[in-house]
Structures are given as C-alpha cells and as structure tokens.
C-alpha cells in the first residue's frame, strides 16, 4: 500500500515540479524545447539524488501504523472500485462530447498554454491588452499543458489537457483512499474515497479541465505527506516534500498561496523547529510563486475591505455557499451527509486524533468566503459561479483531515460459547 501511495504522489509532484522548472527556464530566456528537456533532467537528477540519500534511512524501515482488522473492509473496497470505474467512464463520456472542456478551460488555461509553447509569445499569457481572461492568474497549470504540446509537437491537441486532467482528477480520490488506508486502516480509506466520489462538482470539473481539481490534488498531497511526516516524528525528508507540494499549489491559483501560509503556520505550531525542513523544501517553488505576482503579473483591481459593511453582499455569499453545499450531491448520497453518518456511527478516536490537518483547509474556506464578500462589484458574478470550484478544491483535504479524527471500525471478537452447566457439575463431583 505504501508503494502504491508513493506512485500516486509521483503524479502531482512530477507534473507540477517539471512545469514549474519549465516556466522558470522559459522566463530566463531558454527556448521552449530546451526548457522542456532540461526541466525533466533536473527533476530526474534531484529524484535520484534523494533516493540515494534516503535508501538506507531508518525511517524507511519503520513498521507501518497498526491497522485495525475489519472483516467487512472488502465491501468498502468493492464499492470504491465500482465508484472509480463509474467516475472514469463518466470522465470520458463527458470529454467525448466536449473535448475542449468547459468555459475556463479553453478561455483561460488552455489558451494561455498555447502562448507558452513558444519562447517568443509566452508573455502574451500575462498581458491584459487583448481582453485575455484572468491574466494575473499563475501559470503552473498552463505550463503542464504546454509541456505536453511541446513534446507532441501538435499545439492545441485536445488530448493533452484531457490526459493531464484525467491523471490528477482520478489521482485525487485514489490518493485520499490509499493515504487513509495506510494511516487509518483499509475500511476508512475506501469509505473516505467513496464519499469523495459522491461529490457531483468533481464529476463536472475534472473532465471540464479546470485547474481547481489539480489545485485540490496538490493541497491534499501536501497534507498527506505532512501527516506521514508526523507519524515518523516529523521526518525532515517528508516535511520537505510536503512543503514543495504546498508551494507548487501556490503557483496554480491564488487560493494555493493562502493554503501555503495556513499550512506553514499549522506545522510551525505542531512541529516547532522541525518545520524548518518544510520551509526548506518549499523554498525553490515558493520563490517562483512570490516572483510571479511581484515581477510578471499585471496589476488588477484590489479587494475592497469597505464592502464588509455591505451585509447584503455578505448574505448573498453565505446563501450561495449553502446552495452550493446542498447541490454537491443528491440525497442520500451526499458527501456531507455520508461523512456525518460515518462520524456518528464510528465516533471520534480515543486518544484524540490530530486536529492540525483540519486547520489549513477549514480556514481557507473561511478566507474564500471573505474574499468573495470584498471582491469589487465589477466582479460580482464570481459570487454565483466560484463557490462550486472552491468546494472542489477543498473537499478532498477536508475529508482527509476529518477521517483522521474518526475511530476505525474493528471486528468484534466472537462471544464465548456458554458452558454446559451439567458438565461443570459432574466435573466438580469427580474432583471431590
């Protein structure tokens, strides 16, 4: 199970890290083809070096955490497997009829990716002069798509963003399931992944090629690796990888930058001085995340804190949030209801489980609502359209943190057979 989890973590690490290196080299003036291949070589060398350093590490020889036995876990595994098959089928059914993805896919992410495929045009991806949608949004996800087009030599081929979205769209529930199975036992792992698959926005936005699904995958992966680091007494290598994933999330969308700050605070509170390893792993990607808005991104209208006085606007945000929450699933297969039922039946862990993984995604949700509240009225349409995407970003991290707090189901021991009283009396007579 640990090997499978490592392979699943390779998806967000590989796609995002090579894209970040590719864009950095492009920004430095390197040609597109050269930037693609050099980025791959750099990441491969770093990976091999890390493997040689850690191959004899005592942490790798640790026994996994105790996993309570539950004889009906196979039923949860079967349900999760069926859910994944249905999700994959639905993904390709959607893309067959709509290979260009939804609105933001072709008007924001894939359009900007086309500019990144040529060293002479990549700056058009951040210019506000031609009515480009969201020119100030970070470029990591367009860089993922642009790398695929550069390799294939067919710019605009819809199969590239489809495959990229498929890898991280299906990788998210698989990551959630296998991480919980490793940390809390197979039954909770498969149930957690199954609950995520009941969220209908995931079924729309993964094949819709939105960057919110990759962002949620990176945030989930960062939380997972940080939780594994805690199990190994805050092992520095795992903390560094968690920091790298969080910093890469900051280069996908602005919400990722907020998540980075919140998770850094939570780990500084929990790991104390050992959190330096997390910051060290985050540093290279964090420099890119900070440099982009400071040196490249065009200036846009800022947020207006005066709008906090507009209680009607705040009420509209809350109403749309509740509506989006209700529409995340159909009764009774609703992710919130299913998680509540799971927590009610199994109860909380004793001793208490770790609460810190819940802090970053929960606070990010609060920040998202406040940002929508103080967004200028010229962008007021976001109140009606953005909450679905924000819930997709946060549902997997919230589920992971929530299930960590729940007691794992165990098979009760068989009751002892009642002793035959007549046999016991005759045995006592013989003893006399």
WOQUIVEN-V63246 format. One record per residue. N is the residue number from 1. RES is the residue in three letters. OMEGA is omega as a letter, one per 20 degrees, with the letter a starting at -180 (NA if undefined). D_CENTER is the distance of its C-alpha to the mean C-alpha in whole Angstrom. Layout:
BEGIN
n=N res=RES omega=OMEGA d_center=D_CENTER
n=N res=RES omega=OMEGA d_center=D_CENTER
END
This chain:
BEGIN
n=1 res=UNK omega=r d_center=19
n=2 res=UNK omega=r d_center=18
n=3 res=UNK omega=r d_center=19
n=4 res=UNK omega=r d_center=17
n=5 res=UNK omega=r d_center=14
n=6 res=UNK omega=r d_center=15
n=7 res=UNK omega=r d_center=15
n=8 res=UNK omega=r d_center=12
n=9 res=UNK omega=r d_center=10
n=10 res=UNK omega=a d_center=13
n=11 res=UNK omega=r d_center=11
n=12 res=UNK omega=a d_center=9
n=13 res=UNK omega=a d_center=12
n=14 res=UNK omega=a d_center=14
n=15 res=UNK omega=a d_center=14
n=16 res=UNK omega=a d_center=12
n=17 res=UNK omega=r d_center=15
n=18 res=UNK omega=r d_center=18
n=19 res=UNK omega=r d_center=17
n=20 res=UNK omega=r d_center=17
n=21 res=UNK omega=r d_center=21
n=22 res=UNK omega=a d_center=22
n=23 res=UNK omega=r d_center=22
n=24 res=UNK omega=r d_center=23
n=25 res=UNK omega=r d_center=26
n=26 res=UNK omega=r d_center=27
n=27 res=UNK omega=a d_center=27
n=28 res=UNK omega=r d_center=29
n=29 res=UNK omega=r d_center=32
n=30 res=UNK omega=r d_center=31
n=31 res=UNK omega=a d_center=31
n=32 res=UNK omega=a d_center=29
n=33 res=UNK omega=a d_center=29
n=34 res=UNK omega=a d_center=30
n=35 res=UNK omega=r d_center=27
n=36 res=UNK omega=a d_center=25
n=37 res=UNK omega=r d_center=27
n=38 res=UNK omega=r d_center=27
n=39 res=UNK omega=r d_center=23
n=40 res=UNK omega=a d_center=23
n=41 res=UNK omega=a d_center=26
n=42 res=UNK omega=a d_center=24
n=43 res=UNK omega=r d_center=21
n=44 res=UNK omega=r d_center=23
n=45 res=UNK omega=r d_center=26
n=46 res=UNK omega=r d_center=23
n=47 res=UNK omega=r d_center=22
n=48 res=UNK omega=r d_center=25
n=49 res=UNK omega=r d_center=26
n=50 res=UNK omega=r d_center=23
n=51 res=UNK omega=r d_center=24
n=52 res=UNK omega=a d_center=28
n=53 res=UNK omega=a d_center=27
n=54 res=UNK omega=a d_center=25
n=55 res=UNK omega=r d_center=27
n=56 res=UNK omega=a d_center=29
n=57 res=UNK omega=r d_center=27
n=58 res=UNK omega=a d_center=28
n=59 res=UNK omega=a d_center=25
n=60 res=UNK omega=a d_center=24
n=61 res=UNK omega=a d_center=27
n=62 res=UNK omega=r d_center=26
n=63 res=UNK omega=r d_center=26
n=64 res=UNK omega=r d_center=23
n=65 res=UNK omega=a d_center=23
n=66 res=UNK omega=r d_center=25
n=67 res=UNK omega=a d_center=24
n=68 res=UNK omega=r d_center=26
n=69 res=UNK omega=r d_center=28
n=70 res=UNK omega=a d_center=28
n=71 res=UNK omega=a d_center=30
n=72 res=UNK omega=a d_center=28
n=73 res=UNK omega=a d_center=25
n=74 res=UNK omega=r d_center=26
n=75 res=UNK omega=r d_center=26
n=76 res=UNK omega=r d_center=22
n=77 res=UNK omega=r d_center=21
n=78 res=UNK omega=r d_center=23
n=79 res=UNK omega=r d_center=22
n=80 res=UNK omega=r d_center=18
n=81 res=UNK omega=r d_center=20
n=82 res=UNK omega=r d_center=22
n=83 res=UNK omega=r d_center=19
n=84 res=UNK omega=r d_center=17
n=85 res=UNK omega=r d_center=20
n=86 res=UNK omega=r d_center=21
n=87 res=UNK omega=r d_center=17
n=88 res=UNK omega=r d_center=18
n=89 res=UNK omega=r d_center=22
n=90 res=UNK omega=r d_center=20
n=91 res=UNK omega=a d_center=18
n=92 res=UNK omega=r d_center=21
n=93 res=UNK omega=r d_center=24
n=94 res=UNK omega=a d_center=22
n=95 res=UNK omega=r d_center=22
n=96 res=UNK omega=r d_center=26
n=97 res=UNK omega=a d_center=27
n=98 res=UNK omega=a d_center=25
n=99 res=UNK omega=a d_center=24
n=100 res=UNK omega=a d_center=23
n=101 res=UNK omega=a d_center=20
n=102 res=UNK omega=a d_center=21
n=103 res=UNK omega=a d_center=22
n=104 res=UNK omega=a d_center=20
n=105 res=UNK omega=a d_center=19
n=106 res=UNK omega=a d_center=23
n=107 res=UNK omega=a d_center=24
n=108 res=UNK omega=a d_center=21
n=109 res=UNK omega=a d_center=19
n=110 res=UNK omega=r d_center=21
n=111 res=UNK omega=r d_center=24
n=112 res=UNK omega=r d_center=23
n=113 res=UNK omega=r d_center=22
n=114 res=UNK omega=r d_center=26
n=115 res=UNK omega=a d_center=27
n=116 res=UNK omega=a d_center=25
n=117 res=UNK omega=a d_center=27
n=118 res=UNK omega=a d_center=30
n=119 res=UNK omega=a d_center=31
n=120 res=UNK omega=a d_center=33
n=121 res=UNK omega=a d_center=31
n=122 res=UNK omega=a d_center=28
n=123 res=UNK omega=r d_center=29
n=124 res=UNK omega=r d_center=29
n=125 res=UNK omega=a d_center=25
n=126 res=UNK omega=a d_center=26
n=127 res=UNK omega=r d_center=29
n=128 res=UNK omega=a d_center=30
n=129 res=UNK omega=a d_center=33
n=130 res=UNK omega=r d_center=33
n=131 res=UNK omega=a d_center=31
n=132 res=UNK omega=a d_center=27
n=133 res=UNK omega=r d_center=25
n=134 res=UNK omega=a d_center=22
n=135 res=UNK omega=a d_center=24
n=136 res=UNK omega=r d_center=22
n=137 res=UNK omega=r d_center=19
n=138 res=UNK omega=a d_center=17
n=139 res=UNK omega=a d_center=18
n=140 res=UNK omega=a d_center=15
n=141 res=UNK omega=r d_center=14
n=142 res=UNK omega=r d_center=18
n=143 res=UNK omega=r d_center=18
n=144 res=UNK omega=a d_center=16
n=145 res=UNK omega=a d_center=19
n=146 res=UNK omega=r d_center=22
n=147 res=UNK omega=r d_center=21
n=148 res=UNK omega=r d_center=22
n=149 res=UNK omega=r d_center=25
n=150 res=UNK omega=r d_center=26
n=151 res=UNK omega=a d_center=26
n=152 res=UNK omega=r d_center=28
n=153 res=UNK omega=a d_center=30
n=154 res=UNK omega=a d_center=29
n=155 res=UNK omega=a d_center=28
n=156 res=UNK omega=r d_center=27
n=157 res=UNK omega=a d_center=26
n=158 res=UNK omega=a d_center=24
n=159 res=UNK omega=a d_center=23
n=160 res=UNK omega=r d_center=21
n=161 res=UNK omega=r d_center=18
n=162 res=UNK omega=a d_center=18
n=163 res=UNK omega=r d_center=17
n=164 res=UNK omega=r d_center=15
n=165 res=UNK omega=r d_center=13
n=166 res=UNK omega=a d_center=14
n=167 res=UNK omega=a d_center=12
n=168 res=UNK omega=r d_center=9
n=169 res=UNK omega=r d_center=10
n=170 res=UNK omega=r d_center=11
n=171 res=UNK omega=a d_center=9
n=172 res=UNK omega=r d_center=6
n=173 res=UNK omega=r d_center=9
n=174 res=UNK omega=r d_center=11
n=175 res=UNK omega=a d_center=8
n=176 res=UNK omega=a d_center=9
n=177 res=UNK omega=a d_center=12
n=178 res=UNK omega=r d_center=13
n=179 res=UNK omega=r d_center=12
n=180 res=UNK omega=r d_center=14
n=181 res=UNK omega=r d_center=17
n=182 res=UNK omega=a d_center=17
n=183 res=UNK omega=a d_center=17
n=184 res=UNK omega=r d_center=18
n=185 res=UNK omega=a d_center=20
n=186 res=UNK omega=a d_center=20
n=187 res=UNK omega=r d_center=21
n=188 res=UNK omega=r d_center=18
n=189 res=UNK omega=a d_center=15
n=190 res=UNK omega=r d_center=17
n=191 res=UNK omega=r d_center=17
n=192 res=UNK omega=r d_center=14
n=193 res=UNK omega=r d_center=13
n=194 res=UNK omega=r d_center=16
n=195 res=UNK omega=r d_center=15
n=196 res=UNK omega=a d_center=12
n=197 res=UNK omega=r d_center=14
n=198 res=UNK omega=a d_center=16
n=199 res=UNK omega=a d_center=14
n=200 res=UNK omega=r d_center=17
n=201 res=UNK omega=r d_center=15
n=202 res=UNK omega=r d_center=12
n=203 res=UNK omega=r d_center=15
n=204 res=UNK omega=a d_center=17
n=205 res=UNK omega=r d_center=14
n=206 res=UNK omega=r d_center=13
n=207 res=UNK omega=r d_center=16
n=208 res=UNK omega=r d_center=17
n=209 res=UNK omega=r d_center=15
n=210 res=UNK omega=a d_center=14
n=211 res=UNK omega=a d_center=11
n=212 res=UNK omega=r d_center=9
n=213 res=UNK omega=r d_center=7
n=214 res=UNK omega=r d_center=7
n=215 res=UNK omega=r d_center=6
n=216 res=UNK omega=r d_center=3
n=217 res=UNK omega=r d_center=2
n=218 res=UNK omega=r d_center=4
n=219 res=UNK omega=r d_center=4
n=220 res=UNK omega=a d_center=3
n=221 res=UNK omega=r d_center=5
n=222 res=UNK omega=r d_center=7
n=223 res=UNK omega=a d_center=8
n=224 res=UNK omega=a d_center=9
n=225 res=UNK omega=r d_center=11
n=226 res=UNK omega=r d_center=13
n=227 res=UNK omega=r d_center=14
n=228 res=UNK omega=r d_center=15
n=229 res=UNK omega=r d_center=17
n=230 res=UNK omega=r d_center=18
n=231 res=UNK omega=r d_center=20
n=232 res=UNK omega=r d_center=22
n=233 res=UNK omega=r d_center=23
n=234 res=UNK omega=r d_center=21
n=235 res=UNK omega=a d_center=21
n=236 res=UNK omega=a d_center=21
n=237 res=UNK omega=r d_center=20
n=238 res=UNK omega=r d_center=17
n=239 res=UNK omega=r d_center=16
n=240 res=UNK omega=r d_center=17
n=241 res=UNK omega=r d_center=14
n=242 res=UNK omega=r d_center=12
n=243 res=UNK omega=r d_center=14
n=244 res=UNK omega=a d_center=13
n=245 res=UNK omega=r d_center=10
n=246 res=UNK omega=r d_center=10
n=247 res=UNK omega=r d_center=13
n=248 res=UNK omega=r d_center=11
n=249 res=UNK omega=r d_center=9
n=250 res=UNK omega=r d_center=12
n=251 res=UNK omega=r d_center=14
n=252 res=UNK omega=r d_center=12
n=253 res=UNK omega=a d_center=13
n=254 res=UNK omega=r d_center=15
n=255 res=UNK omega=r d_center=12
n=256 res=UNK omega=r d_center=10
n=257 res=UNK omega=r d_center=14
n=258 res=UNK omega=r d_center=14
n=259 res=UNK omega=r d_center=11
n=260 res=UNK omega=a d_center=12
n=261 res=UNK omega=a d_center=16
n=262 res=UNK omega=r d_center=15
n=263 res=UNK omega=r d_center=13
n=264 res=UNK omega=r d_center=16
n=265 res=UNK omega=a d_center=18
n=266 res=UNK omega=a d_center=17
n=267 res=UNK omega=r d_center=17
n=268 res=UNK omega=r d_center=21
n=269 res=UNK omega=a d_center=22
n=270 res=UNK omega=a d_center=21
n=271 res=UNK omega=a d_center=22
n=272 res=UNK omega=a d_center=24
n=273 res=UNK omega=a d_center=26
n=274 res=UNK omega=r d_center=23
n=275 res=UNK omega=r d_center=21
n=276 res=UNK omega=r d_center=23
n=277 res=UNK omega=r d_center=21
n=278 res=UNK omega=r d_center=18
n=279 res=UNK omega=r d_center=19
n=280 res=UNK omega=r d_center=21
n=281 res=UNK omega=a d_center=18
n=282 res=UNK omega=a d_center=16
n=283 res=UNK omega=a d_center=20
n=284 res=UNK omega=a d_center=20
n=285 res=UNK omega=r d_center=17
n=286 res=UNK omega=r d_center=18
n=287 res=UNK omega=r d_center=21
n=288 res=UNK omega=a d_center=20
n=289 res=UNK omega=a d_center=18
n=290 res=UNK omega=a d_center=21
n=291 res=UNK omega=a d_center=23
n=292 res=UNK omega=r d_center=22
n=293 res=UNK omega=a d_center=23
n=294 res=UNK omega=a d_center=26
n=295 res=UNK omega=a d_center=28
n=296 res=UNK omega=a d_center=26
n=297 res=UNK omega=r d_center=25
n=298 res=UNK omega=r d_center=28
n=299 res=UNK omega=r d_center=28
n=300 res=UNK omega=r d_center=27
n=301 res=UNK omega=r d_center=29
n=302 res=UNK omega=r d_center=27
n=303 res=UNK omega=a d_center=26
n=304 res=UNK omega=a d_center=29
n=305 res=UNK omega=r d_center=30
n=306 res=UNK omega=r d_center=33
n=307 res=UNK omega=r d_center=31
n=308 res=UNK omega=r d_center=30
n=309 res=UNK omega=r d_center=34
n=310 res=UNK omega=a d_center=33
n=311 res=UNK omega=r d_center=32
n=312 res=UNK omega=r d_center=33
n=313 res=UNK omega=r d_center=30
n=314 res=UNK omega=r d_center=28
n=315 res=UNK omega=r d_center=29
n=316 res=UNK omega=r d_center=28
n=317 res=UNK omega=a d_center=24
n=318 res=UNK omega=r d_center=24
n=319 res=UNK omega=r d_center=26
n=320 res=UNK omega=r d_center=23
n=321 res=UNK omega=r d_center=20
n=322 res=UNK omega=r d_center=22
n=323 res=UNK omega=r d_center=23
n=324 res=UNK omega=r d_center=19
n=325 res=UNK omega=r d_center=19
n=326 res=UNK omega=a d_center=22
n=327 res=UNK omega=r d_center=21
n=328 res=UNK omega=r d_center=17
n=329 res=UNK omega=r d_center=20
n=330 res=UNK omega=r d_center=23
n=331 res=UNK omega=j d_center=25
n=332 res=UNK omega=a d_center=25
n=333 res=UNK omega=r d_center=22
n=334 res=UNK omega=a d_center=20
n=335 res=UNK omega=a d_center=16
n=336 res=UNK omega=r d_center=18
n=337 res=UNK omega=a d_center=21
n=338 res=UNK omega=r d_center=20
n=339 res=UNK omega=r d_center=18
n=340 res=UNK omega=r d_center=21
n=341 res=UNK omega=r d_center=23
n=342 res=UNK omega=a d_center=22
n=343 res=UNK omega=a d_center=22
n=344 res=UNK omega=a d_center=25
n=345 res=UNK omega=a d_center=27
n=346 res=UNK omega=a d_center=25
n=347 res=UNK omega=r d_center=25
n=348 res=UNK omega=r d_center=24
n=349 res=UNK omega=r d_center=24
n=350 res=UNK omega=j d_center=27
n=351 res=UNK omega=a d_center=27
n=352 res=UNK omega=r d_center=24
n=353 res=UNK omega=a d_center=21
n=354 res=UNK omega=r d_center=19
n=355 res=UNK omega=a d_center=18
n=356 res=UNK omega=r d_center=16
n=357 res=UNK omega=a d_center=13
n=358 res=UNK omega=a d_center=13
n=359 res=UNK omega=a d_center=15
n=360 res=UNK omega=a d_center=12
n=361 res=UNK omega=a d_center=10
n=362 res=UNK omega=r d_center=14
n=363 res=UNK omega=r d_center=16
n=364 res=UNK omega=r d_center=13
n=365 res=UNK omega=r d_center=14
n=366 res=UNK omega=r d_center=18
n=367 res=UNK omega=r d_center=18
n=368 res=UNK omega=a d_center=16
n=369 res=UNK omega=r d_center=19
n=370 res=UNK omega=r d_center=22
n=371 res=UNK omega=r d_center=21
n=372 res=UNK omega=r d_center=22
n=373 res=UNK omega=a d_center=25
n=374 res=UNK omega=r d_center=26
n=375 res=UNK omega=a d_center=25
n=376 res=UNK omega=a d_center=29
n=377 res=UNK omega=r d_center=30
n=378 res=UNK omega=r d_center=30
n=379 res=UNK omega=a d_center=27
n=380 res=UNK omega=r d_center=27
n=381 res=UNK omega=a d_center=26
n=382 res=UNK omega=r d_center=22
n=383 res=UNK omega=a d_center=23
n=384 res=UNK omega=a d_center=23
n=385 res=UNK omega=a d_center=21
n=386 res=UNK omega=a d_center=18
n=387 res=UNK omega=r d_center=17
n=388 res=UNK omega=a d_center=15
n=389 res=UNK omega=a d_center=13
n=390 res=UNK omega=r d_center=12
n=391 res=UNK omega=r d_center=12
n=392 res=UNK omega=r d_center=9
n=393 res=UNK omega=a d_center=7
n=394 res=UNK omega=a d_center=8
n=395 res=UNK omega=a d_center=9
n=396 res=UNK omega=r d_center=6
n=397 res=UNK omega=r d_center=6
n=398 res=UNK omega=r d_center=10
n=399 res=UNK omega=r d_center=11
n=400 res=UNK omega=a d_center=10
n=401 res=UNK omega=a d_center=12
n=402 res=UNK omega=a d_center=14
n=403 res=UNK omega=r d_center=15
n=404 res=UNK omega=a d_center=16
n=405 res=UNK omega=a d_center=18
n=406 res=UNK omega=r d_center=20
n=407 res=UNK omega=r d_center=23
n=408 res=UNK omega=r d_center=23
n=409 res=UNK omega=r d_center=25
n=410 res=UNK omega=r d_center=28
n=411 res=UNK omega=r d_center=31
n=412 res=UNK omega=r d_center=34
n=413 res=UNK omega=r d_center=37
n=414 res=UNK omega=r d_center=40
n=415 res=UNK omega=r d_center=43
n=416 res=UNK omega=a d_center=46
n=417 res=UNK omega=r d_center=49
n=418 res=UNK omega=a d_center=52
n=419 res=UNK omega=r d_center=55
n=420 res=UNK omega=a d_center=58
n=421 res=UNK omega=a d_center=60
n=422 res=UNK omega=r d_center=64
n=423 res=UNK omega=r d_center=63
n=424 res=UNK omega=a d_center=62
n=425 res=UNK omega=r d_center=65
n=426 res=UNK omega=r d_center=67
n=427 res=UNK omega=r d_center=65
n=428 res=UNK omega=r d_center=66
n=429 res=UNK omega=r d_center=70
n=430 res=UNK omega=r d_center=70
n=431 res=UNK omega=r d_center=69
n=432 res=UNK omega=NA d_center=72
END
